[in-house]
Amino acid sequence: MEFSDSNNRAELVGVMETAPTFSHEIYGEAFYLFILDVPRLSGVSDHIRIIASERLLLGCDIAEGDSVCVIGQFRSYNASENGVNRLILSVFARDILPADEAATQNPNSLYLNGFICKEPVYRQTPFGREICDLLLAVNRTYNKSDYIPIITWGRNARFCRHLGVGANLKIWGRIQSRIYQKRLPDEEYVEKTAYEVSVSRMEM
């Protein structure tokens, strides 16, 4: 499978929370999903979906509880859930390696080069912290694009509020997960996980 990381490269180091389980099949090639527990400096963890080909996993002696380094791309696809389309985000693994001491110095890094495809949404928290949400379209091979939710803070948020659709951005940051509760029609609530990219540096 052709792979280019010139505009989309993720590198994660963490512990396999789950063993790989079958996800889907494309053109006779099976793909498996597992969750990677990636620590933050604050002590909490992000729980990131990893998709890996059976052909890659055959060469990896890995299991639940192992510490690994995953190199790949942060990708998106649309899935229909109860008639509603939902954006599913995961890291498509190009390589999986045993984690080592050097790699753990920066356990969650992501580089993206893409185009704003939705008007930026600027807001302030009750404590006055500035935030701007973006949706970035990142091109990949075979004329496909990934649509990645981006969150910027402070002066980056002030800068992004004035950008328009079509603006080209390069960003460096980290993939983060957060748990939220979704209300169901029967008045019950279910826990969901949302994924986004928190930006540390950006360039036009």
TORFI-874382 format. One line per 3 residues: number of its first residue (from 0); for each residue x negated, y, z negated of C-alpha. Coordinates in steps of 0.02 Angstrom, whole numbers, plus 32768, in hexadecimal, padded with zeros to 4 digits. Layout:
NUM = X Y Z ~ ...
END
This chain:
0 = 8000 8000 8000 ~ 7FBD 80AB 8031 ~ 7F97 811C 7F9E
3 = 7F5D 81D0 7F96 ~ 7F42 822F 7EF4 ~ 7F0C 82D4 7F43
6 = 7FA8 832E 7F03 ~ 7FE8 82B8 7E7C ~ 7F76 8262 7E00
9 = 7FA1 8220 7D53 ~ 7F2C 81D1 7CD6 ~ 7F71 818A 7C34
12 = 7F25 812A 7BA4 ~ 7F94 80D3 7B26 ~ 7FD9 8033 7ADF
15 = 8051 7FC4 7B3E ~ 80F3 7FCF 7ADC ~ 8146 7F4A 7B45
18 = 8110 7EBB 7BB3 ~ 812A 7ED3 7C70 ~ 81DB 7EA3 7CA6
21 = 821E 7E94 7D58 ~ 825F 7F3A 7D9C ~ 827E 7F2A 7E57
24 = 823C 7EE4 7EFB ~ 820B 7F3F 7F9C ~ 81DE 7EE4 803C
27 = 81BC 7E44 7FDC ~ 814C 7E98 7F5B ~ 8188 7E91 7EA6
30 = 8170 7F23 7E2F ~ 816F 7F1C 7D71 ~ 8196 7F9C 7CEA
33 = 8146 7FB5 7C3F ~ 8144 8043 7BC0 ~ 809F 8092 7B8E
36 = 808F 80E5 7AE3 ~ 801E 817C 7AFE ~ 7FE9 81DD 7A60
39 = 7FEE 829B 7A4E ~ 7F79 8301 79E1 ~ 800E 8325 796E
42 = 801A 826D 7942 ~ 80BC 8248 799F ~ 80BB 81E5 7A41
45 = 8102 81F1 7AF0 ~ 8153 8152 7B32 ~ 8133 8150 7BED
48 = 817A 80DA 7C71 ~ 80F7 8080 7CD9 ~ 8120 8028 7D7E
51 = 809D 7FAC 7DBC ~ 8098 7F35 7E50 ~ 808C 7E7A 7E2F
54 = 7FEF 7E7E 7E99 ~ 7F9D 7EF8 7E21 ~ 7FD6 7E9A 7D86
57 = 7F90 7DF5 7DC8 ~ 7EE2 7E3F 7DB6 ~ 7F01 7E84 7D08
60 = 7EFA 7E1D 7C69 ~ 7F6F 7E8C 7C04 ~ 7FFB 7E70 7B88
63 = 806C 7ECB 7B0F ~ 8003 7F23 7A8A ~ 7F69 7F39 7AF8
66 = 7F14 7FE3 7B0D ~ 7F06 800E 7BC5 ~ 7EDD 809D 7C3B
69 = 7F5B 80B7 7CC8 ~ 7F2C 811D 7D62 ~ 7FB2 8147 7DE1
72 = 8036 81C3 7E17 ~ 80CB 8210 7DBC ~ 815F 81E5 7E2B
75 = 821B 81FC 7E30 ~ 82B0 81A5 7E7D ~ 836C 81BB 7E73
78 = 83D5 8137 7E1F ~ 8492 8131 7E16 ~ 84D9 8119 7D67
81 = 8596 8112 7D54 ~ 85A8 8172 7DF7 ~ 852F 81FA 7DC2
84 = 8483 820E 7E10 ~ 83F3 8215 7D94 ~ 833C 823B 7DB2
87 = 82CE 81AD 7D73 ~ 8217 81D7 7D51 ~ 8188 815D 7D3A
90 = 80CF 814A 7D5B ~ 80AA 80DC 7DF2 ~ 800A 8081 7DC3
93 = 7F7A 8076 7E3D ~ 7F02 802C 7DBE ~ 7F0E 7FE6 7D0D
96 = 7E6E 7FD6 7CA8 ~ 7E40 7FA9 7BF5 ~ 7E3A 8049 7B8D
99 = 7D8F 8081 7B51 ~ 7D53 8106 7AD7 ~ 7D2A 8185 7B5F
102 = 7DD6 817C 7BAD ~ 7E33 819D 7B0B ~ 7DEB 824E 7AFE
105 = 7E75 8288 7B76 ~ 7EFD 8204 7B71 ~ 7F7F 8260 7BD9
108 = 7F4D 82C7 7C71 ~ 7FAC 82F2 7D10 ~ 7F85 835A 7DAA
111 = 800D 838D 7E26 ~ 800D 83F8 7EC2 ~ 80BD 841D 7EFD
114 = 8145 8499 7F29 ~ 81CD 84E6 7EBE ~ 8271 84A1 7F00
117 = 82ED 84EF 7E86 ~ 82FB 859D 7E3C ~ 8294 85A9 7D9A
120 = 82F8 85AF 7CF9 ~ 82AD 8625 7C76 ~ 82E5 8628 7BC1
123 = 82AA 8650 7B11 ~ 82BB 85E5 7A75 ~ 830D 862C 79D8
126 = 825C 864A 799A ~ 822E 86AF 7A35 ~ 81C5 862D 7A8D
129 = 81CD 8643 7B4A ~ 81F4 85AB 7BB7 ~ 820F 8598 7C72
132 = 824E 84F8 7CC4 ~ 821E 84CC 7D76 ~ 8242 843E 7DEE
135 = 81A9 8417 7E58 ~ 81B0 83B5 7EFC ~ 810D 8355 7F14
138 = 80F0 8307 7FBF ~ 80AD 8257 7FD4 ~ 808F 81DD 8061
141 = 8116 819D 80D8 ~ 816D 8249 80D6 ~ 81AD 8231 8025
144 = 81B0 82AE 7F96 ~ 81B8 82A0 7EDA ~ 821F 831D 7E76
147 = 81CC 8341 7DD0 ~ 8217 83A9 7D40 ~ 8196 8425 7CFF
150 = 8198 848B 7C5E ~ 8129 8523 7C47 ~ 810A 858A 7BAB
153 = 80D6 863B 7B7A ~ 807D 86A1 7C00 ~ 8091 8612 7C7E
156 = 814D 861A 7C60 ~ 814E 86D7 7C7C ~ 80ED 86BE 7D1D
159 = 815E 8633 7D5F ~ 8201 8690 7D41 ~ 81D8 86FF 7DD6
162 = 81AD 8672 7E4F ~ 8224 863E 7ED9 ~ 8252 859C 7F2D
165 = 81C6 8564 7FA0 ~ 8137 85A9 7F36 ~ 80A1 8533 7F36
168 = 805B 8509 7E89 ~ 7FCB 84A0 7E49 ~ 7FE5 846A 7D96
171 = 7F82 840D 7D12 ~ 7FDC 83C8 7C7B ~ 8021 8330 7C24
174 = 80B8 82BD 7C36 ~ 8129 82C4 7B9F ~ 81C5 8268 7B6B
177 = 8251 82A1 7AFA ~ 82EA 8249 7AB3 ~ 8395 8298 7AC5
180 = 8447 8262 7AA3 ~ 84C5 8257 7B31 ~ 857E 825C 7B0C
183 = 85E4 81D3 7B60 ~ 869A 81E1 7B99 ~ 86D3 8177 7B04
186 = 868B 81FA 7A8C ~ 85F6 818D 7A60 ~ 8541 81C4 7A74
189 = 84B1 8165 7AC2 ~ 83F7 818B 7AB4 ~ 839D 81B4 7B57
192 = 82E9 81DF 7B80 ~ 82BF 8276 7BEC ~ 8215 8293 7C3D
195 = 81C2 8335 7C70 ~ 8116 8380 7C8C ~ 80D3 83FC 7C0D
198 = 805B 8474 7C65 ~ 7FB3 84A6 7C1C ~ 7F6D 84FE 7CB8
201 = 7FB1 8534 7D60 ~ 7F7D 8589 7E02 ~ 7FDD 85CE 7E96
END
